[in-house]
């Protein structure tokens, strides 16, 4: 398909769905498309009068909420570059990302703002409280006047009211920078992924033609993944806004209890989730039911009746109206996957990365294969860097219109991420069968998926732990209780200082609260285990991580 401006897709959708519901805070306010468009116009007037230029960066940091969507759309339809930042990052990380991105405007919610300071972000011209769109700070007095006179200016510009024909959004081009999405918040690790409009457009086309062609302006969606991450941003928000669907932001921590209550009330048409959510539902709702009826599960016919009943109750629990559950972001627990397939539950596992905005592979739930994450999506090619791609795992490499432009202000990282012949190196290992189905075999990048879809990079956590006295080295792994830190302590130095091994271990255990103070809430270390000797290492002296991975 020929490229169409993403912002013009928004414009068309807003005009056609003017009186429909657009964005809701779950159990809170609902904004119609006309109201979203009007608030966008207010912000466009403010941007223009404050001197914001096309291509300037606009940072957003907040929990999921309707006004997050308004502010994001205001930035992109103006021609600015949105920079979504995860609200769970520590204040120092947020300061760093706002500065690194060279953002001129910063939308932030009141809770996040409590820990921040404008003096730490000297490049900002204006800081706006996202909840009510009031200015928190402005570098010059002119911006204050702009805000005070905004309603008057708006009314003078539209004396007969704001109407669909007044919409005229910025027309973007394929290679133009659409947004910057940071893979992390820590200064030593953060990489700003530069997503072009062609990558956004490719993912919209994939959603509308391949994954969700049944979705219409009458569809309902529950947004429970972080909007600051590409997976939730693309498939729970951007795509929906281009077709006139109604997005319900959870606005709170997506626990299974909250999610299931929202599903029961909203009856979503599609469910976008991470495997952990399904796994939690399986463990809390399904497994106890199966265990209770174990004796009957071995009786032919009766077992099928029981399985069908479990399937129906599970579908009902997820709202009863969805076509399929699309999982992504991490590997699916094999036991749960096997059971879900056994009862013919409509789910599929896709594969993507921020750098591909995000989708790489997918297949409909009735077409996919056990253990696979689907086939390459339209506009995307995959190759396996292996002598025998069907049997011998190799790095998954990607080329296509969904691939990013590079890392912001980081030429070295950009160069290292591409092969000499222009393929993006995902860092993930896999094989591909003769029909093009991809099977991931492990991640050479060690990212762990947090409870609500956040990216956790163990190296960042280990950098904090390794700063603790008497820690020689550490390794963070994911297991059944969460994140565990394996620590190799300096027993020799402790002995010289008069500490016995048990006293040393007690002292390091006591340091855990201090370690966690520095880490985001979703990346807390639950427990420490001590290594009696050093980790096994490669010739380059890095730890052989794969030897220490556990089943979560």
QUIRA-V197146 format. One record per residue. PHI is phi in whole degrees, 0 to 359 (* if undefined). PSI is psi as a letter, one per 30 degrees, with the letter a starting at -180 (NA if undefined). NEAR is the number of other C-alpha atoms within 10 Angstrom. Layout:
phi & psi & near
PHI & PSI & NEAR
PHI & PSI & NEAR
This chain:
phi & psi & near
* & k & 7
284 & k & 3
302 & k & 12
238 & k & 16
306 & k & 18
297 & e & 26
293 & e & 24
288 & f & 18
295 & e & 18
300 & e & 24
302 & e & 22
299 & e & 19
297 & e & 19
296 & e & 24
295 & e & 18
283 & f & 15
241 & g & 20
313 & e & 19
261 & g & 13
271 & l & 18
290 & k & 22
247 & d & 26
232 & k & 27
231 & k & 23
272 & k & 20
307 & k & 20
61 & h & 12
215 & b & 12
293 & k & 11
236 & k & 18
249 & k & 21
282 & l & 18
302 & e & 25
297 & e & 20
288 & e & 19
299 & e & 23
299 & e & 25
294 & e & 20
292 & e & 19
299 & e & 22
296 & e & 20
305 & e & 17
291 & e & 21
300 & e & 19
298 & e & 19
297 & e & 19
304 & e & 21
296 & e & 13
287 & f & 15
272 & f & 20
88 & g & 11
292 & k & 20
259 & l & 13
300 & k & 16
91 & f & 17
293 & l & 16
269 & k & 25
232 & j & 29
274 & k & 28
228 & k & 27
217 & j & 24
192 & l & 26
293 & l & 24
300 & k & 23
194 & l & 25
302 & e & 25
291 & f & 24
300 & e & 24
298 & e & 23
300 & e & 20
292 & e & 24
298 & e & 23
295 & e & 23
298 & e & 24
294 & e & 28
289 & e & 24
285 & f & 23
276 & f & 24
104 & g & 23
276 & l & 25
247 & j & 25
294 & k & 27
232 & i & 29
289 & k & 27
235 & k & 27
296 & k & 25
290 & f & 22
274 & f & 20
296 & l & 20
290 & l & 20
309 & e & 18
300 & e & 16
293 & e & 18
296 & e & 25
305 & e & 20
299 & e & 18
289 & e & 25
299 & e & 26
290 & e & 17
298 & e & 17
281 & f & 22
61 & h & 18
293 & k & 23
260 & e & 22
237 & k & 26
226 & j & 27
267 & k & 26
216 & k & 26
274 & l & 22
298 & e & 15
294 & e & 12
294 & e & 18
298 & f & 19
305 & e & 10
264 & g & 11
252 & l & 16
217 & k & 12
296 & f & 17
292 & f & 9
276 & f & 15
230 & i & 20
295 & f & 15
279 & f & 17
286 & k & 22
268 & e & 19
216 & k & 22
241 & k & 22
241 & k & 21
286 & j & 20
296 & e & 23
301 & e & 15
234 & g & 10
63 & g & 18
275 & l & 14
283 & k & 17
271 & e & 17
207 & k & 17
217 & k & 17
291 & e & 14
240 & l & 11
291 & f & 9
300 & e & 12
296 & e & 20
297 & e & 18
296 & e & 12
302 & e & 18
294 & e & 20
296 & e & 13
259 & g & 12
297 & e & 17
297 & e & 13
298 & e & 12
298 & e & 16
298 & e & 17
294 & e & 12
291 & e & 11
286 & e & 12
232 & i & 12
297 & f & 9
260 & g & 8
95 & l & 11
271 & k & 17
233 & l & 13
306 & e & 17
292 & f & 8
281 & f & 13
289 & k & 18
207 & i & 13
278 & l & 21
303 & k & 17
265 & j & 16
272 & l & 20
237 & l & 16
305 & e & 17
274 & f & 14
288 & k & 15
290 & k & 21
266 & e & 26
199 & l & 25
244 & k & 24
241 & j & 26
277 & k & 25
279 & f & 22
195 & l & 21
251 & f & 27
272 & k & 19
304 & e & 15
283 & f & 9
236 & f & 13
293 & k & 19
233 & k & 23
274 & j & 24
283 & k & 24
270 & j & 26
266 & k & 29
275 & l & 25
298 & e & 26
297 & e & 26
289 & e & 26
298 & e & 27
299 & e & 22
299 & e & 25
290 & e & 27
296 & e & 24
299 & e & 19
301 & e & 19
296 & e & 20
283 & f & 17
253 & f & 13
247 & e & 16
277 & e & 19
225 & h & 19
295 & f & 11
282 & f & 13
287 & k & 21
223 & a & 16
292 & f & 18
263 & g & 13
282 & l & 18
243 & k & 24
224 & k & 25
261 & j & 25
268 & j & 28
242 & f & 26
276 & l & 25
296 & k & 26
292 & f & 29
283 & f & 23
251 & k & 21
299 & e & 26
297 & e & 24
292 & e & 20
303 & e & 19
285 & e & 21
259 & f & 25
247 & f & 27
217 & d & 22
302 & e & 22
302 & e & 25
299 & e & 25
292 & f & 25
278 & f & 21
244 & f & 22
82 & g & 26
284 & l & 26
251 & j & 27
258 & k & 28
253 & j & 29
279 & k & 28
295 & e & 23
64 & g & 19
215 & l & 14
302 & k & 15
282 & i & 18
286 & l & 13
307 & e & 16
296 & e & 9
295 & e & 13
299 & e & 19
294 & e & 17
294 & e & 14
295 & e & 23
301 & e & 21
296 & e & 15
273 & e & 12
265 & f & 18
54 & i & 21
297 & l & 24
275 & f & 23
213 & k & 24
236 & j & 25
255 & k & 21
210 & l & 22
259 & l & 27
307 & e & 23
303 & e & 22
296 & e & 17
295 & e & 20
296 & e & 18
294 & e & 14
296 & e & 17
300 & e & 18
291 & e & 12
273 & e & 12
249 & e & 15
275 & e & 19
301 & e & 14
301 & e & 12
294 & e & 14
294 & e & 15
297 & e & 10
294 & f & 10
250 & g & 13
307 & e & 12
298 & e & 10
279 & f & 14
289 & f & 17
261 & g & 11
261 & j & 10
306 & l & 9
72 & e & 11
298 & e & 12
297 & e & 16
292 & e & 16
296 & e & 12
295 & e & 17
297 & e & 19
295 & e & 16
295 & e & 13
296 & e & 18
300 & e & 19
296 & e & 15
290 & e & 15
290 & e & 17
298 & e & 17
296 & e & 16
296 & f & 18
270 & g & 24
106 & f & 21
79 & f & 17
244 & f & 17
288 & k & 19
279 & e & 18
201 & l & 20
259 & k & 22
258 & j & 22
256 & k & 23
198 & l & 25
98 & f & 24
196 & l & 19
290 & k & 22
271 & k & 20
303 & k & 15
303 & e & 11
296 & e & 9
291 & e & 18
300 & e & 21
299 & e & 14
292 & e & 15
298 & e & 18
290 & e & 16
298 & e & 13
265 & g & 16
60 & h & 14
289 & k & 20
283 & i & 17
227 & l & 21
216 & l & 24
248 & k & 28
257 & l & 25
220 & k & 22
200 & l & 19
215 & l & 16
310 & e & 20
295 & f & 24
242 & g & 28
60 & h & 30
243 & f & 27
285 & k & 27
236 & e & 27
226 & l & 23
189 & l & 28
209 & k & 21
304 & l & 21
298 & e & 20
274 & f & 13
253 & f & 9
291 & l & 18
238 & l & 17
304 & k & 13
81 & f & 18
263 & l & 25
246 & g & 25
98 & a & 25
248 & l & 24
304 & k & 21
281 & l & 22
305 & k & 19
89 & g & 17
228 & k & 18
247 & k & 17
230 & k & 20
225 & l & 20
254 & k & 21
279 & i & 17
206 & l & 16
292 & f & 10
223 & i & 12
302 & f & 18
276 & f & 18
235 & e & 12
256 & j & 15
302 & k & 21
217 & l & 23
294 & k & 22
281 & k & 25
239 & k & 22
232 & k & 21
220 & k & 19
156 & a & 19
287 & f & 21
271 & f & 27
277 & k & 27
291 & l & 26
275 & f & 17
144 & a & 22
264 & k & 22
298 & k & 19
55 & h & 14
214 & i & 12
295 & e & 11
295 & e & 10
295 & e & 13
297 & e & 17
299 & e & 14
292 & f & 11
271 & f & 18
236 & k & 17
285 & l & 11
298 & f & 9
260 & g & 6
90 & g & 12
267 & k & 18
283 & k & 24
268 & j & 17
288 & f & 19
84 & f & 16
260 & k & 18
258 & k & 21
194 & l & 25
232 & l & 24
226 & k & 24
280 & l & 13
295 & f & 8
265 & g & 7
89 & g & 15
281 & k & 21
267 & k & 27
235 & j & 22
283 & k & 20
246 & f & 17
155 & l & 16
246 & j & 18
283 & f & 13
275 & k & 12
263 & g & 17
303 & k & 15
248 & k & 20
272 & k & 20
287 & l & 20
300 & f & 19
240 & g & 17
94 & g & 24
284 & k & 22
276 & k & 19
246 & k & 20
255 & j & 21
306 & e & 20
302 & e & 15
293 & e & 18
294 & e & 23
295 & e & 18
298 & e & 14
289 & e & 15
298 & e & 27
292 & f & 18
278 & f & 12
285 & k & 16
303 & k & 13
77 & g & 19
263 & j & 15
279 & e & 15
203 & l & 20
213 & l & 26
215 & k & 22
261 & k & 24
234 & l & 20
258 & k & 20
220 & a & 12
296 & f & 9
265 & f & 10
127 & b & 16
256 & k & 21
244 & k & 18
261 & j & 21
272 & k & 20
240 & k & 26
259 & j & 20
277 & l & 25
271 & i & 17
299 & e & 20
296 & e & 13
296 & e & 11
298 & e & 16
297 & e & 13
299 & e & 9
271 & g & 9
88 & g & 11
255 & k & 15
283 & l & 14
307 & e & 15
292 & e & 10
293 & e & 13
297 & e & 18
296 & e & 19
296 & e & 11
295 & e & 14
291 & e & 19
297 & e & 14
291 & f & 11
278 & f & 14
302 & e & 18
301 & e & 13
291 & e & 12
298 & e & 18
292 & f & 17
300 & e & 11
275 & f & 16
264 & l & 18
300 & l & 15
300 & e & 13
277 & f & 18
236 & h & 22
285 & k & 18
281 & k & 22
277 & e & 14
206 & l & 13
242 & k & 17
238 & k & 14
253 & k & 14
268 & k & 13
290 & f & 10
218 & l & 11
299 & l & 14
294 & l & 20
288 & k & 12
231 & l & 12
280 & l & 10
304 & f & 7
276 & g & 6
74 & g & 9
273 & l & 10
291 & k & 17
282 & i & 13
304 & e & 16
299 & f & 11
288 & f & 10
247 & g & 14
290 & k & 13
234 & l & 10
276 & k & 8
273 & NA & 11
